[in-house]
Amino acid sequence: MLKLRYSTTSPFVRKVSATIIECGLENHVENVMTNPFAPDTDLSQENPLGKVPALVLENGEVLFDSPVICEYLDSLGTTPRLFPPSGVSRWTALRLQAVGDGILDASVGRVMESRRPEEQQSPVFKDRCKAATERTLDVLERNSDQLSGGFQIGQLTIACALDYLDFRFSMENWREGRSNLEAWHQSVCERPSLKNTIPHD
Ligand SMILES: N[C@@H](CCC(=O)N[C@@H](CS)C(=O)NCC(=O)O)C(=O)O
C-alpha cells in the first residue's frame, strides 16, 4: 500500500488525488491527513522539506513534489495516461503542468503572505504574485486551443489552478474577460477526478 500525506486544502495534493482517480489507483493508496504547519507534525521525518504532498512507497522511499509523484503514479499502469513518454507531446504536457504549477506557486504564496501578521506582509510581493497570475491566465486565454484535445497532466494541473483561484480568490473572478478559458474549464470540471477532489476547508 502506498501512503499519501495530504491536506484537504493543498492544490498540489489535489493534483495527486486527481491523478490517483485518473489512473484508477484509489484502492492502492492510504490517505494520511497531515497539517504541514502543525508544530508537532512528524512530516519532516518523511519529507525533509516539510511539505505535502509526500508519497511513501512500499519500500519506505518517499517521493515529493507533485510532478514527481504524479508521474510515478502514472507509471504504475500498463499505459501512461497523463504523461506522454516522449516527443513533442511530452514537452507540451510538462510545459502546461509548469504553467499550472506556476499559477499555484504564486497563488499559494499570496495566501501564505496574507496569513502573516499585517505589519510583516509585503504588498509588493503580493502584487507581483497577482500580476504573474493575471499575465499567465491571459496567455492561457489567448492560447486556449493548446488545452483542447486531451486531458493530461498539463490540463489536470491547470484545472486545479483555476479551481484554487475560485477557492481562495473568488472575489477576483478569473473568468472576467477570459471566455475561452471559462469554456474549457466548464468542459473538464465534470470529470470524476476533478469533481470528487474539489478543495474545501
Ligand atoms: N512544489 C511542491 C509544492 C508543495 C507545497 O508548497 N505544499 C504546501 C501546501 S500547498 C506545503 O506543504 N507547505 C508547507 C510549508 O511550506 O511549510 C509540489 O508541487 O508538491
The ligand as a MOL file (V3000), in Angstrom:
LIG
                    3D

  0  0  0     0  0            999 V3000
M  V30 BEGIN CTAB
M  V30 COUNTS 20 19 0 0 0
M  V30 BEGIN ATOM
M  V30 1 N 6.3190 22.1540 -5.4250 0
M  V30 2 C 5.5930 21.4380 -4.3970 0
M  V30 3 C 4.8020 22.4280 -3.5500 0
M  V30 4 C 4.1700 21.7750 -2.3130 0
M  V30 5 C 3.6890 22.8200 -1.3200 0
M  V30 6 O 4.0250 24.0080 -1.4100 0
M  V30 7 N 2.8710 22.3810 -0.3740 0
M  V30 8 C 2.4000 23.2760 0.6530 0
M  V30 9 C 0.9020 23.1180 0.8710 0
M  V30 10 S 0.0150 23.7950 -0.5010 0
M  V30 11 C 3.0540 22.9400 1.9850 0
M  V30 12 O 3.0850 21.7840 2.3690 0
M  V30 13 N 3.6040 23.9440 2.6630 0
M  V30 14 C 4.2160 23.7590 3.9290 0
M  V30 15 C 5.3580 24.7060 4.1190 0
M  V30 16 O 5.6510 25.4930 3.2000 0
M  V30 17 O 5.9870 24.6380 5.1870 0
M  V30 18 C 4.7030 20.3970 -5.0700 0
M  V30 19 O 4.4080 20.5360 -6.2600 0
M  V30 20 O 4.3260 19.4050 -4.4020 0
M  V30 END ATOM
M  V30 BEGIN BOND
M  V30 1 1 1 2
M  V30 2 1 2 3
M  V30 3 1 2 18
M  V30 4 1 3 4
M  V30 5 1 4 5
M  V30 6 2 5 6
M  V30 7 1 5 7
M  V30 8 1 7 8
M  V30 9 1 8 9
M  V30 10 1 8 11
M  V30 11 1 9 10
M  V30 12 2 11 12
M  V30 13 1 11 13
M  V30 14 1 13 14
M  V30 15 1 14 15
M  V30 16 2 15 16
M  V30 17 1 15 17
M  V30 18 2 18 19
M  V30 19 1 18 20
M  V30 END BOND
M  V30 END CTAB
M  END
